């Protein structure tokens, strides 16, 4: 087991032990009672921390994509209607994930919906918050850790600078995990979307199948089936582990963006533990809802409770122009 995966295992045990606390939207950690700085001072501090850091580890979660328009997962809003309109009209789903949990009576229609889901993220342009973050990282030594499967980071950076520990919409795996193999999902998805047209189902002949056993394929993502935790998965943990061990004695900034309450054990809590244990580490989180800063790292950390897109835009402006 790699260095970072071992930390995640520890935090997962905490999550299991205190599940009721997490389920209520809280945390079992003792939090800082210090009042937050005014917003402008928070932005200036964020900019200063980025400037002074020797290296930065970005933890990008769902809130980061949502702040840039990738907010169609949990509600029937304008962006959901834009991408999933025909399914919204037919089934009245309350967001993209609602459709993923639906009991489909036809595999052709299930794959029509799944192909729509994947195509939406595979072909999405790089969202503005990611562009602003990219500007903030220019000239810095950095690494990206993400639980997002929507391919935004890998559209910006080479694979060796990004660890996707929850999977990636660009790849298929065997739904039964018959073999430790993943393969391209982009071209099969494009073909399904083209063949489906305005319909809600794909031709049965286009349903992706495992080239090894012939059973149905499935996206290489955690959440809906047997997530393949094989060589590709381990490689993601190896990348972040190697980066951390090589930089642990430097002025390292852990920058957490958009972590919610469903998966704090993958980015948020490991970042807390690493900030506490690394001698020169700093921690900043940006979240539009949760103000969680452990008391033990309050002298080394800060939480900005605000819209992530606004924070990254203002931090970019501060660094580029000397002010918001």
C-alpha positions in Angstrom: 0.0 0.0 0.0 1.4 3.4 -1.0 2.0 6.3 1.4 -1.1 8.4 0.6 -3.4 5.4 0.3 -2.4 4.4 3.8 -3.4 7.9 5.1 -6.7 7.5 3.3 -7.3 4.2 4.9 -6.8 5.8 8.3 -9.3 8.6 7.6 -11.8 6.1 6.2 -11.7 4.3 9.5 -12.5 7.6 11.3 -15.4 8.1 8.9 -16.8 4.7 9.7 -16.4 5.2 13.4 -18.2 8.6 13.4 -20.5 8.0 10.5 -23.5 9.6 12.2 -21.6 12.9 12.8 -20.5 13.0 9.1 -24.0 12.2 8.0 -25.3 15.2 9.8 -22.9 17.4 7.9 -20.4 17.9 10.7 -16.9 16.6 11.6 -15.7 14.8 14.7 -12.5 16.9 14.8 -12.1 19.7 17.3 -12.4 22.9 15.2 -10.8 26.3 15.6 -12.9 29.0 17.3 -11.0 31.9 15.7 -13.2 34.4 13.8 -12.4 34.6 10.1 -10.5 37.5 8.6 -12.4 39.9 6.3 -12.8 38.6 2.8 -10.3 40.9 1.2 -7.6 40.0 3.8 -8.3 36.3 3.1 -7.7 36.8 -0.6 -4.5 38.6 0.1 -3.3 35.9 2.4 -4.2 33.2 -0.2 -2.2 35.1 -2.7 0.7 35.5 -0.3 0.7 31.8 0.6 0.8 30.9 -3.1 3.7 33.3 -3.8 5.8 32.1 -0.9 5.1 28.3 -1.3 7.9 26.2 -2.6 5.3 23.7 -3.9 1.6 23.4 -3.9 -0.7 20.3 -3.7 -4.1 21.1 -5.0 -7.0 18.9 -3.8 -9.8 19.5 -6.3 -13.3 18.1 -5.5 -16.8 18.4 -6.8 -17.4 22.0 -5.5 -14.7 23.2 -7.8 -16.4 21.9 -11.0 -19.8 23.0 -9.7 -18.6 26.6 -9.2 -17.8 26.7 -13.0 -21.1 25.4 -14.2 -20.6 21.6 -13.7 -23.5 21.7 -11.2 -25.9 19.3 -13.0 -25.3 16.4 -10.7 -27.7 16.9 -7.8 -30.5 19.1 -9.1 -32.8 19.7 -12.0 -31.4 23.1 -13.0 -30.6 25.0 -16.2 -27.3 23.1 -16.8 -29.0 19.8 -16.2 -31.7 20.7 -18.7 -29.1 21.8 -21.2 -27.3 18.4 -21.3 -30.0 16.0 -20.2 -33.2 17.7 -21.4 -34.8 14.7 -23.1 -34.4 12.6 -20.0 -35.5 15.3 -17.7 -38.7 15.6 -19.7 -39.3 11.9 -19.9 -38.3 10.8 -16.4 -38.3 14.0 -14.3 -34.9 13.2 -12.8 -33.6 15.7 -10.2 -30.0 15.9 -11.5 -27.6 13.6 -13.4 -26.9 11.3 -10.4 -30.6 10.7 -10.0 -30.7 9.2 -13.5 -27.7 7.0 -12.7 -29.6 5.5 -9.8 -32.7 4.8 -11.8 -33.8 1.2 -12.4 -33.8 1.1 -16.2 -35.9 -1.5 -17.9 -33.8 -1.3 -21.1 -30.0 -1.7 -21.4 -30.2 0.4 -24.6 -31.8 3.3 -22.7 -29.5 2.9 -19.7 -26.5 3.2 -22.1 -28.2 6.2 -23.8 -28.3 8.0 -20.5 -24.8 6.9 -19.4 -23.3 7.9 -22.8 -25.0 11.3 -22.4 -23.5 11.6 -18.9 -20.0 10.7 -20.1 -20.2 12.8 -23.3 -21.2 15.9 -21.3 -18.0 15.7 -19.2 -15.6 14.4 -21.9 -16.4 17.2 -24.3 -16.9 20.0 -21.7 -14.4 22.9 -22.2 -12.1 23.8 -19.3 -14.2 25.8 -16.9 -13.3 29.3 -15.8 -12.3 28.4 -12.2 -9.8 25.8 -13.5 -8.4 28.5 -15.8 -8.0 30.9 -12.9 -6.4 28.2 -10.8 -4.0 27.4 -13.7 -2.9 31.0 -13.7 -2.3 30.9 -10.0 -0.1 27.9 -10.4 2.0 29.3 -13.2 5.7 29.1 -12.4 5.1 27.0 -9.3 6.1 23.4 -8.5 2.7 21.7 -8.0 0.7 18.5 -8.1 -3.0 17.9 -8.5 -5.0 15.4 -6.5 -8.6 15.1 -7.4 -11.7 13.0 -6.7 -13.4 14.5 -9.7 -13.9 12.1 -12.6 -14.9 14.8 -15.1 -11.5 15.1 -16.9 -11.1 18.9 -16.3 -7.6 18.6 -14.8 -6.3 16.3 -17.4 -7.4 18.7 -20.1 -4.9 21.2 -18.5 -2.0 19.1 -17.3 0.0 16.0 -18.2 -1.0 12.8 -16.6 2.1 12.7 -14.4 1.0 15.8 -12.6 -2.6 14.6 -11.8 -3.8 11.8 -9.5 -7.4 10.8 -10.2 -8.1 8.5 -7.2 -11.8 8.1 -8.0 -11.5 7.2 -11.6 -11.8 9.0 -15.0 -14.7 9.2 -17.5 -12.3 8.6 -20.4 -11.9 4.9 -19.7 -14.0 1.8 -19.6 -13.4 -1.3 -17.5 -15.1 -4.7 -17.3 -18.2 -4.4 -15.1 -17.3 -7.7 -13.5 -13.6 -6.8 -13.1 -12.7 -10.0 -15.0 -9.2 -8.5 -15.7 -7.0 -5.7 -14.6 -7.5 -3.7 -17.8 -9.0 -0.3 -18.8 -9.6 1.0 -22.4 -10.7 4.1 -24.2 -14.3 5.2 -23.6 -14.2 8.5 -25.7 -14.7 7.1 -29.2 -17.4 4.5 -28.1 -19.3 7.2 -26.4 -19.1 9.5 -29.4 -20.5 6.7 -31.6 -23.3 6.1 -29.2 -24.3 9.8 -29.1 -24.2 10.0 -32.9 -26.3 6.9 -33.4 -28.8 7.9 -30.7 -29.6 11.3 -32.1 -32.8 12.7 -30.5 -33.8 9.3 -29.1 -33.1 8.2 -25.6 -31.7 4.7 -26.4 -28.6 3.5 -28.3 -28.5 0.5 -30.7 -27.8 -2.7 -28.8 -24.9 -3.3 -31.1 -23.1 -0.3 -29.7 -23.4 -1.3 -26.0 -19.7 -1.5 -24.9 -18.5 -4.9 -23.9 -15.4 -6.2 -22.3 -12.9 -7.4 -24.9 -11.8 -10.2 -22.5 -15.0 -11.8 -21.3 -17.8 -10.3 -23.4 -19.8 -8.9 -20.5 -20.9 -5.3 -20.4 -18.2 -2.7 -19.9 -18.6 0.2 -17.4 -16.9 3.5 -16.8 -13.7 3.4 -14.7 -15.3 5.3 -11.8 -16.1 4.7 -8.2 -19.7 5.0 -7.3 -22.0 2.8 -9.4 -20.5 -0.7 -9.6 -17.3 -2.7 -9.2 -14.6 0.0 -9.4 -11.5 -1.6 -10.7 -8.7 -0.9 -8.1 -5.9 -2.4 -10.2 -2.7 -1.1 -11.7 -4.2 2.2 -13.0 -5.8 2.9 -9.6 -2.6 2.1 -7.7 -0.6 4.3 -10.1 -2.7 7.3 -9.1 -1.8 6.8 -5.4 1.8 6.2 -6.3 2.0 9.6 -8.1 0.7 11.6 -5.1 2.7 9.5 -2.7 5.9 10.1 -4.5 5.3 13.8 -4.8 4.6 14.2 -1.1 7.6 12.2 0.1 9.9 14.2 -2.2 8.5 17.6 -1.0 7.6 16.9 2.7 10.4 19.1 4.0 9.7 22.1 1.8 7.3 25.0 2.3 4.3 23.1 1.0 0.8 24.5 0.6 -2.1 22.2 0.7 -4.9 24.0 -1.2 -8.3 22.3 -0.8 -11.1 23.3 -3.2 -14.7 22.2 -2.9 -14.7 19.2 -0.6 -18.2 18.2 0.6 -19.3 15.9 3.3 -19.6 12.7 1.3 -15.9 12.0 0.8 -13.8 14.1 3.3 -11.5 11.1 3.8 -9.9 11.4 0.3 -8.6 15.0 0.4 -9.7 17.0 3.3 -8.7 14.9 6.3 -5.4 13.6 4.7 -4.5 17.3 4.1 -5.2 18.1 7.8 -3.0 15.2 8.9 -0.2 16.1 6.5 -0.3 19.8 7.5 0.0 18.8 11.1 2.9 16.4 10.5 5.0 18.3 7.9 7.3 20.9 9.5 6.7 23.7 7.0 3.3 22.9 5.7 0.4 25.3 5.3 -3.3 24.7 4.6 -6.0 26.7 2.9 -9.5 25.5 2.0 -12.1 27.2 -0.1 -15.6 26.0 0.4 -19.0 27.7 -0.3 -20.6 26.1 2.7 -18.4 24.4 5.3 -16.0 26.3 7.7 -13.9 23.4 9.0 -10.5 24.2 10.3 -9.1 21.9 13.0 -7.9 23.6 16.1 -4.5 21.8 15.9 -3.6 23.5 12.6 -5.3 26.9 13.2 -1.9 28.6 13.2 -1.0 27.1 9.9 -4.4 27.2 8.1 -7.4 29.2 6.9 -10.8 28.4 5.4 -12.4 30.8 3.0 -16.2 30.3 3.0 -17.2 31.8 -0.3 -18.0 31.0 -3.9 -14.9 29.1 -5.3 -15.1 30.7 -8.7 -15.1 34.2 -7.1 -12.2 33.3 -4.8 -10.0 32.0 -7.6 -10.9 35.0 -9.8 -10.1 37.5 -7.0 -6.8 35.7 -6.1 -5.8 35.7 -9.7 -6.5 39.4 -9.9 -4.6 40.1 -6.7 -1.5 38.2 -8.0 -1.6 39.7 -11.5 -2.6 43.3 -10.6 -1.9 43.7 -6.9 -5.5 43.8 -5.8 -9.1 42.6 -6.3 
